[in-house]
Amino acid sequence: MTRLNAELRDDGGAAAADAEFFRAAAFLRAEGVTHSLVIGDGRVVLPVIRRAVDGGGFDAISPYGYPGGRVAGEPPAAADVDFAGTGLVSLFVRDKLDAPTFTGGRELGRVFLHDPALPRQVQRRTATKVRSNERRGYATDWVAGPDVTGPALHGFAAVYTETMHRPTRQHATSSRSSTCAHASRCPHRGWSP
């Protein structure tokens, strides 16, 4: 097979943006996306956050929540891509389970899926933690996305920002509330502020 050339475009992820929520330009900005990784003249397009690595070069990761690269046709084998011109020493891609961006990658962990035909239940450890927090005066409440109020939305955005904080992405935190507000309007999402 002919090797596919990879190009790292300094475009804030514009080449990878489209109308889907997790691919939207506003989401990519909020996540601090810096570049688009374009492979094989557009066969694969993936927004990434590029960071300098001690000792030289860069690593890149796809943004949190991003549903894998946009792939035209069959996904290429990672070994068939020439990344030399990108300056990348590593690439971490968050993928869809049924539509990988590349084949031949290294498995990092297992994914557990919920079967909607089964009754919902809370894991024992989670239930224990909820009861412990209730004894400390905290409360848990489920609210449909469109019903989230301003204070709960801003509280969620603050917690989300704190848990997702990356020191090199401080500039991205200012748009978290608007990203969370957009997500809260999606009727199929539930929130637990």
Backbone torsions as a table, in degrees:
resi	resn	phi	psi	omega
1	MET	NA	144.8	176.1
2	THR	-73.4	134.7	178.6
3	ARG	-69.2	143.3	178.5
4	LEU	-97.0	133.2	177.7
5	ASN	-81.3	140.1	176.0
6	ALA	-107.4	139.3	178.6
7	GLU	-128.2	134.4	177.3
8	LEU	-103.6	110.5	-177.7
9	ARG	-97.4	129.0	178.9
10	ASP	-82.7	72.6	-173.2
11	ASP	-129.4	14.0	-179.9
12	GLY	65.4	18.2	179.7
13	GLY	88.6	8.3	-175.6
14	ALA	-56.9	-37.8	-178.7
15	ALA	-65.9	-21.4	-177.2
16	ALA	-101.3	-7.3	-175.1
17	ALA	-75.0	145.9	168.9
18	ASP	-155.5	-165.9	-170.8
19	ALA	-77.4	-21.6	179.5
20	GLU	-60.7	139.8	-172.8
21	PHE	-48.9	-54.6	-176.3
22	PHE	-74.7	-4.6	175.6
23	ARG	-109.8	-1.9	-176.5
24	ALA	-67.8	147.4	-179.2
25	ALA	-56.9	-39.0	-179.9
26	ALA	-64.2	-40.0	178.1
27	PHE	-65.2	-45.0	-179.3
28	LEU	-62.2	-39.6	176.3
29	ARG	-63.3	-45.4	-178.7
30	ALA	-62.0	-32.7	179.9
31	GLU	-84.8	-2.0	176.4
32	GLY	78.0	26.9	179.3
33	VAL	-61.5	134.4	-177.2
34	THR	-109.0	-29.5	-171.6
35	HIS	-143.7	164.8	166.9
36	SER	-111.6	133.2	172.6
37	LEU	-96.2	114.3	-177.3
38	VAL	-112.7	123.8	-174.9
39	ILE	-120.6	135.2	177.1
40	GLY	59.5	45.5	179.1
41	ASP	55.5	36.1	175.3
42	GLY	104.8	2.3	176.8
43	ARG	-60.2	-38.1	174.1
44	VAL	-129.3	132.3	175.1
45	VAL	-132.1	128.9	-174.3
46	LEU	-142.2	126.0	174.2
47	PRO	-76.5	142.5	-179.7
48	VAL	-140.1	159.4	171.7
49	ILE	-105.7	112.7	-177.9
50	ARG	-94.7	134.2	179.8
51	ARG	-133.4	144.1	176.9
52	ALA	-69.5	146.0	179.3
53	VAL	-112.5	136.4	175.5
54	ASP	-54.4	132.7	-179.5
55	GLY	94.0	-3.3	177.0
56	GLY	109.7	155.9	-179.0
57	GLY	83.8	-173.1	-176.7
58	PHE	-138.9	155.1	165.0
59	ASP	-113.9	164.7	179.6
60	ALA	-143.4	142.5	176.4
61	ILE	-132.3	147.3	172.6
62	SER	-76.2	150.9	-175.9
63	PRO	-65.2	152.5	178.2
64	TYR	-57.7	133.1	179.0
65	GLY	84.5	-8.3	-176.0
66	TYR	-71.2	135.0	-173.6
67	PRO	-87.7	46.5	177.1
68	GLY	79.0	168.4	-178.6
69	GLY	-71.8	159.2	173.0
70	ARG	-85.8	118.3	-173.3
71	VAL	-120.2	128.5	174.7
72	ALA	-96.1	116.6	-178.1
73	GLY	82.4	-152.0	-179.3
74	GLU	-77.1	142.9	178.2
75	PRO	-67.5	139.7	179.1
76	PRO	-76.9	157.8	171.6
77	ALA	-73.0	136.8	179.7
78	ALA	-56.1	-34.4	-179.4
79	ALA	-68.0	-16.8	-179.4
80	ASP	-91.9	4.6	-178.9
81	VAL	-106.0	131.9	177.2
82	ASP	-93.6	102.4	-179.6
83	PHE	-90.8	-0.1	-171.7
84	ALA	-53.6	-39.8	-177.0
85	GLY	-76.1	-5.1	-176.7
86	THR	-88.9	-21.4	-174.5
87	GLY	79.3	5.0	-178.9
88	LEU	-80.7	138.0	173.1
89	VAL	-105.3	-15.4	174.7
90	SER	-156.4	155.0	179.5
91	LEU	-141.3	125.1	176.9
92	PHE	-113.9	119.4	-176.9
93	VAL	-114.9	126.0	172.0
94	ARG	-87.9	123.2	-171.7
95	ASP	-117.0	159.9	165.3
96	LYS	-76.0	146.2	-178.1
97	LEU	-67.0	-35.2	-174.9
98	ASP	-98.4	2.1	-177.6
99	ALA	-147.0	75.7	-177.0
100	PRO	-67.9	151.8	176.5
101	THR	-76.7	-38.2	179.2
102	PHE	-133.5	160.0	167.9
103	THR	-107.6	160.2	175.8
104	GLY	82.4	14.7	177.6
105	GLY	-78.0	176.4	-179.9
106	ARG	-98.2	128.4	178.7
107	GLU	-73.5	129.0	-179.6
108	LEU	-102.5	-20.3	-178.0
109	GLY	-174.8	178.8	179.6
110	ARG	-101.9	153.1	176.2
111	VAL	-113.9	131.4	178.5
112	PHE	-107.0	129.8	-177.5
113	LEU	-107.8	148.4	176.1
114	HIS	-93.1	131.4	175.6
115	ASP	-89.1	112.4	-176.6
116	PRO	-63.9	-14.9	177.6
117	ALA	-76.1	-18.8	179.1
118	LEU	-87.0	151.9	177.5
119	PRO	-65.9	143.8	178.8
120	ARG	-73.1	143.4	176.0
121	GLN	-148.8	156.4	178.9
122	VAL	-97.1	135.8	177.9
123	GLN	-60.3	145.8	-176.5
124	ARG	-54.7	-44.9	-178.0
125	ARG	-64.5	-38.6	178.7
126	THR	-66.2	-44.5	179.1
127	ALA	-60.9	-40.5	178.1
128	THR	-62.3	-43.0	-179.7
129	LYS	-65.9	-39.8	178.4
130	VAL	-61.9	-46.9	179.6
131	ARG	-62.2	-40.6	178.2
132	SER	-62.4	-43.9	178.8
133	ASN	-67.0	-35.2	176.7
134	GLU	-63.1	-39.0	177.0
135	ARG	-63.4	-26.6	178.6
136	ARG	-87.3	0.6	176.7
137	GLY	100.8	3.0	178.4
138	TYR	-87.3	156.3	178.6
139	ALA	-128.5	150.2	176.7
140	THR	-116.6	136.4	-179.7
141	ASP	-144.8	142.0	176.3
142	TRP	-101.7	130.3	-178.9
143	VAL	-132.4	133.0	175.8
144	ALA	-64.0	142.6	-177.0
145	GLY	-46.4	-50.8	-177.6
146	PRO	-65.8	-15.7	-178.1
147	ASP	-95.8	3.1	-178.7
148	VAL	-69.3	131.3	-179.9
149	THR	-89.0	166.4	-179.1
150	GLY	-50.7	-55.0	-178.2
151	PRO	-61.0	-39.3	179.1
152	ALA	-68.3	-39.1	178.6
153	LEU	-63.1	-46.2	-179.7
154	HIS	-67.1	-35.4	175.9
155	GLY	-64.6	-43.5	177.3
156	PHE	-61.7	-45.0	-179.9
157	ALA	-60.0	-39.6	179.5
158	ALA	-65.4	-44.7	179.4
159	VAL	-66.5	-43.4	178.7
160	TYR	-59.1	-46.2	-180.0
161	THR	-61.5	-43.2	-179.5
162	GLU	-63.7	-42.7	-177.8
163	THR	-75.8	-24.2	-178.7
164	MET	-101.6	7.2	-174.9
165	HIS	-59.6	130.1	171.7
166	ARG	-125.1	125.5	-174.1
167	PRO	-52.8	-31.6	-177.6
168	THR	-83.7	0.4	-175.8
169	ARG	-117.8	26.8	-176.9
170	GLN	-57.9	-30.5	-180.0
171	HIS	-64.7	-22.4	-175.4
172	ALA	-81.2	-16.7	-172.4
173	THR	-68.4	-23.9	-176.8
174	SER	-66.3	-23.7	-178.0
175	SER	-99.0	6.8	-179.9
176	ARG	-60.5	-45.7	-177.1
177	SER	-60.6	-40.9	179.8
178	SER	-68.3	-36.4	176.7
179	THR	-65.1	-44.1	179.2
180	CYS	-65.7	-36.6	178.1
181	ALA	-63.4	-42.4	177.7
182	HIS	-61.0	-45.1	-179.0
183	ALA	-65.3	-35.5	-177.1
184	SER	-67.5	-20.7	178.9
185	ARG	-80.5	-7.9	178.7
186	CYS	-77.5	116.9	-171.7
187	PRO	-64.4	-21.0	-176.6
188	HIS	-89.0	0.6	-179.2
189	ARG	-99.6	139.8	172.8
190	GLY	-109.8	152.8	-178.4
191	TRP	-125.1	147.6	175.0
192	SER	-126.5	77.2	-176.6
193	PRO	-69.8	NA	NA
